[in-house]
Amino acid sequence: MHESRKLLVLAAAATLAGANGTLLASTVDWTGLGANGNWSTAENWTGDAVPAATDVARFGPAAVPTSTVPKLTTGTAIDGIVIDNSGGYAWQLAYSSSSAPGALAIGASGVVASGGGVSLVEGATVTLVGAQTWNIGADTTVQTRAIAGDGKLTKTGTGTLLLASTSSATHTGTIDVVAGTLANARGSNGAGATGNLVTIFDGATYESRGASN
C-alpha cells in the first residue's frame, strides 16, 4: 500500500463540466517542448501560453515532453489539474529547489487522477482555494506533502489520497472521503490542522501510515 507511484490524472469531461454540460474552465495542455521543464516556460504549453489561474492544466499522453517532471519555480495558481499517464509517462509535479519551493494553489476544478501514484508538488504546499473534488481512480495514489487553505475537500474515486507530511499542514477545511482511501502520515487528525472534521463515508476507508517528513 505504500509503494512509490506516479500521480496520474485522466480528464473526464463530466468531472470538469457544469450542470449544463459546459466546461467550467479552459484546458491548457502541457507539451514539454520548451528549453526546460519549468511550468512558467510558455513554450511548454499549447499556444505557447502558460495557463492562467482560471484554467485547467492537463498533462497527458499527447505530449512529447523533454521532461515529465514539470517544475514550479514560483507560486502558481490554477483552477484544476488533470494528469493522464496512459501514454506511459511518469508524470510528477515538483518544486524547483528546496530553497525556493513553488507553492501551488488549486481552485474549484480540483484534481482528476488515474493510472498510478504520484507526488503532487513534492515538498511544497498545496493550497485549496474554495471547495473542490479530487477524483482519484482505481490503483492510483495522489500524494501531497502539505495542504493549506480552508476549502472543503471531497475525495471521490476508488484510489488513495496520501497526506504525507507532518509539518507545514495548515488546512482548516473539512474533508469528506466519499469513496476510496484517505491515508494519513501527518498525525492524529488526518487533515493537517487541528480541528479538521474528516468524514469517512460508507464503503470508504481511512489508514494511518505513520509520520514522514
SULKA-V666158 format. One record per residue. N is the residue number from 1. SS is DSSP state (alpha for helix, beta for strand, coil for the rest). OMEGA is omega in degrees with one decimal (* if undefined). BURIAL is + if it has 24 or more other ideal C-beta (glycine too) atoms within 12 Angstrom, else -. Layout:
BEGIN
n=N ss=SS omega=OMEGA burial=BURIAL
n=N ss=SS omega=OMEGA burial=BURIAL
END
This chain:
BEGIN
n=1 ss=coil omega=-177.5 burial=-
n=2 ss=coil omega=178.3 burial=-
n=3 ss=coil omega=-179.8 burial=-
n=4 ss=coil omega=177.7 burial=-
n=5 ss=coil omega=178.7 burial=+
n=6 ss=coil omega=-179.9 burial=+
n=7 ss=beta omega=-177.9 burial=+
n=8 ss=coil omega=-175.7 burial=+
n=9 ss=coil omega=-178.9 burial=+
n=10 ss=coil omega=180.0 burial=+
n=11 ss=coil omega=174.6 burial=+
n=12 ss=coil omega=-174.2 burial=+
n=13 ss=coil omega=-178.6 burial=-
n=14 ss=coil omega=-179.2 burial=-
n=15 ss=coil omega=-176.8 burial=+
n=16 ss=coil omega=-177.8 burial=+
n=17 ss=beta omega=176.2 burial=-
n=18 ss=coil omega=-176.7 burial=-
n=19 ss=coil omega=-179.6 burial=-
n=20 ss=coil omega=176.3 burial=-
n=21 ss=coil omega=179.0 burial=-
n=22 ss=coil omega=-179.2 burial=-
n=23 ss=beta omega=178.8 burial=+
n=24 ss=coil omega=-177.5 burial=+
n=25 ss=coil omega=175.7 burial=+
n=26 ss=coil omega=-180.0 burial=+
n=27 ss=beta omega=178.3 burial=+
n=28 ss=beta omega=-175.2 burial=+
n=29 ss=beta omega=173.0 burial=+
n=30 ss=beta omega=175.6 burial=+
n=31 ss=coil omega=-179.3 burial=+
n=32 ss=coil omega=-175.0 burial=+
n=33 ss=coil omega=178.1 burial=-
n=34 ss=coil omega=-177.1 burial=+
n=35 ss=coil omega=178.7 burial=-
n=36 ss=coil omega=-177.7 burial=-
n=37 ss=coil omega=-175.9 burial=+
n=38 ss=beta omega=174.3 burial=+
n=39 ss=coil omega=-173.7 burial=+
n=40 ss=coil omega=178.7 burial=-
n=41 ss=coil omega=-172.8 burial=+
n=42 ss=alpha omega=-176.6 burial=-
n=43 ss=alpha omega=176.9 burial=-
n=44 ss=alpha omega=-174.6 burial=+
n=45 ss=beta omega=175.4 burial=+
n=46 ss=alpha omega=-178.0 burial=+
n=47 ss=alpha omega=-178.6 burial=-
n=48 ss=alpha omega=-179.9 burial=-
n=49 ss=coil omega=177.7 burial=-
n=50 ss=coil omega=-179.3 burial=+
n=51 ss=coil omega=179.2 burial=+
n=52 ss=coil omega=-179.5 burial=-
n=53 ss=coil omega=179.6 burial=+
n=54 ss=coil omega=-177.3 burial=-
n=55 ss=coil omega=169.7 burial=+
n=56 ss=beta omega=177.4 burial=+
n=57 ss=beta omega=-177.7 burial=+
n=58 ss=beta omega=177.5 burial=+
n=59 ss=beta omega=-170.8 burial=+
n=60 ss=coil omega=-172.3 burial=+
n=61 ss=coil omega=179.8 burial=+
n=62 ss=coil omega=-178.7 burial=-
n=63 ss=coil omega=170.9 burial=+
n=64 ss=coil omega=-164.7 burial=-
n=65 ss=coil omega=167.7 burial=+
n=66 ss=coil omega=177.8 burial=-
n=67 ss=coil omega=174.3 burial=+
n=68 ss=coil omega=176.8 burial=+
n=69 ss=coil omega=177.4 burial=+
n=70 ss=coil omega=-173.1 burial=+
n=71 ss=beta omega=175.9 burial=+
n=72 ss=beta omega=-177.7 burial=+
n=73 ss=coil omega=177.9 burial=+
n=74 ss=coil omega=174.2 burial=-
n=75 ss=coil omega=-173.2 burial=-
n=76 ss=beta omega=175.8 burial=+
n=77 ss=beta omega=-178.3 burial=+
n=78 ss=beta omega=-178.9 burial=+
n=79 ss=beta omega=179.4 burial=+
n=80 ss=beta omega=-179.7 burial=+
n=81 ss=beta omega=175.0 burial=+
n=82 ss=beta omega=176.4 burial=+
n=83 ss=beta omega=-176.9 burial=+
n=84 ss=beta omega=-176.6 burial=+
n=85 ss=coil omega=-173.7 burial=+
n=86 ss=coil omega=177.2 burial=+
n=87 ss=coil omega=178.4 burial=-
n=88 ss=coil omega=178.6 burial=-
n=89 ss=coil omega=178.4 burial=+
n=90 ss=coil omega=-177.1 burial=+
n=91 ss=coil omega=176.0 burial=+
n=92 ss=coil omega=175.2 burial=+
n=93 ss=beta omega=-174.8 burial=+
n=94 ss=beta omega=173.5 burial=+
n=95 ss=beta omega=-169.8 burial=+
n=96 ss=coil omega=-179.8 burial=+
n=97 ss=coil omega=179.5 burial=-
n=98 ss=coil omega=-179.0 burial=-
n=99 ss=coil omega=-178.8 burial=-
n=100 ss=coil omega=-178.7 burial=-
n=101 ss=coil omega=179.0 burial=+
n=102 ss=coil omega=179.2 burial=+
n=103 ss=coil omega=-177.0 burial=+
n=104 ss=beta omega=174.6 burial=+
n=105 ss=beta omega=-177.0 burial=+
n=106 ss=beta omega=-176.9 burial=+
n=107 ss=beta omega=-165.9 burial=+
n=108 ss=beta omega=-179.1 burial=+
n=109 ss=beta omega=172.3 burial=+
n=110 ss=beta omega=-176.3 burial=+
n=111 ss=beta omega=173.1 burial=+
n=112 ss=beta omega=-172.7 burial=+
n=113 ss=beta omega=172.8 burial=+
n=114 ss=beta omega=169.4 burial=+
n=115 ss=coil omega=-179.4 burial=+
n=116 ss=coil omega=-175.6 burial=+
n=117 ss=beta omega=-179.4 burial=+
n=118 ss=beta omega=165.4 burial=+
n=119 ss=beta omega=-179.2 burial=+
n=120 ss=beta omega=-176.5 burial=+
n=121 ss=beta omega=-179.5 burial=+
n=122 ss=beta omega=174.6 burial=+
n=123 ss=coil omega=-179.1 burial=+
n=124 ss=coil omega=-177.0 burial=+
n=125 ss=beta omega=172.4 burial=+
n=126 ss=beta omega=-180.0 burial=+
n=127 ss=beta omega=177.8 burial=+
n=128 ss=beta omega=-178.5 burial=+
n=129 ss=coil omega=-178.2 burial=+
n=130 ss=coil omega=-179.4 burial=-
n=131 ss=coil omega=-178.4 burial=-
n=132 ss=beta omega=179.4 burial=+
n=133 ss=beta omega=171.9 burial=+
n=134 ss=beta omega=-177.5 burial=+
n=135 ss=beta omega=-173.5 burial=+
n=136 ss=beta omega=-172.1 burial=+
n=137 ss=coil omega=-178.4 burial=+
n=138 ss=coil omega=177.6 burial=-
n=139 ss=coil omega=-178.0 burial=-
n=140 ss=coil omega=174.2 burial=+
n=141 ss=beta omega=171.9 burial=+
n=142 ss=beta omega=-178.3 burial=+
n=143 ss=beta omega=174.5 burial=+
n=144 ss=beta omega=-174.9 burial=+
n=145 ss=coil omega=-175.8 burial=+
n=146 ss=beta omega=174.6 burial=+
n=147 ss=beta omega=-177.5 burial=+
n=148 ss=beta omega=-179.9 burial=+
n=149 ss=coil omega=-179.0 burial=+
n=150 ss=coil omega=-179.5 burial=-
n=151 ss=coil omega=175.5 burial=+
n=152 ss=coil omega=178.7 burial=+
n=153 ss=beta omega=174.8 burial=+
n=154 ss=beta omega=-178.9 burial=+
n=155 ss=beta omega=178.4 burial=+
n=156 ss=beta omega=-177.6 burial=+
n=157 ss=coil omega=-173.1 burial=+
n=158 ss=coil omega=178.8 burial=-
n=159 ss=coil omega=-172.0 burial=+
n=160 ss=beta omega=168.3 burial=+
n=161 ss=beta omega=-179.2 burial=+
n=162 ss=beta omega=174.0 burial=+
n=163 ss=beta omega=-160.2 burial=+
n=164 ss=coil omega=-174.9 burial=+
n=165 ss=coil omega=175.9 burial=+
n=166 ss=coil omega=-176.1 burial=-
n=167 ss=coil omega=175.8 burial=-
n=168 ss=coil omega=-180.0 burial=+
n=169 ss=coil omega=-173.7 burial=+
n=170 ss=coil omega=179.6 burial=+
n=171 ss=coil omega=-178.8 burial=+
n=172 ss=coil omega=178.3 burial=-
n=173 ss=coil omega=177.7 burial=+
n=174 ss=coil omega=176.6 burial=+
n=175 ss=beta omega=174.2 burial=+
n=176 ss=beta omega=176.6 burial=+
n=177 ss=beta omega=-174.9 burial=+
n=178 ss=coil omega=-179.7 burial=+
n=179 ss=coil omega=179.0 burial=+
n=180 ss=coil omega=-170.8 burial=+
n=181 ss=beta omega=164.8 burial=+
n=182 ss=beta omega=178.6 burial=+
n=183 ss=beta omega=-172.5 burial=+
n=184 ss=beta omega=173.6 burial=+
n=185 ss=coil omega=-172.8 burial=+
n=186 ss=coil omega=-174.7 burial=+
n=187 ss=coil omega=-168.4 burial=-
n=188 ss=coil omega=-169.5 burial=-
n=189 ss=coil omega=172.5 burial=-
n=190 ss=coil omega=-175.2 burial=+
n=191 ss=coil omega=175.8 burial=+
n=192 ss=coil omega=177.5 burial=+
n=193 ss=coil omega=-177.6 burial=+
n=194 ss=coil omega=176.2 burial=-
n=195 ss=coil omega=177.6 burial=-
n=196 ss=coil omega=173.3 burial=+
n=197 ss=coil omega=178.8 burial=-
n=198 ss=beta omega=-179.8 burial=+
n=199 ss=beta omega=177.9 burial=-
n=200 ss=beta omega=-177.4 burial=+
n=201 ss=coil omega=177.6 burial=-
n=202 ss=coil omega=179.9 burial=-
n=203 ss=coil omega=176.0 burial=-
n=204 ss=coil omega=-177.8 burial=+
n=205 ss=beta omega=175.3 burial=-
n=206 ss=beta omega=178.3 burial=+
n=207 ss=beta omega=171.2 burial=-
n=208 ss=beta omega=-174.5 burial=-
n=209 ss=coil omega=-178.3 burial=+
n=210 ss=coil omega=-172.1 burial=-
n=211 ss=coil omega=168.4 burial=-
n=212 ss=coil omega=-175.7 burial=+
n=213 ss=coil omega=* burial=-
END
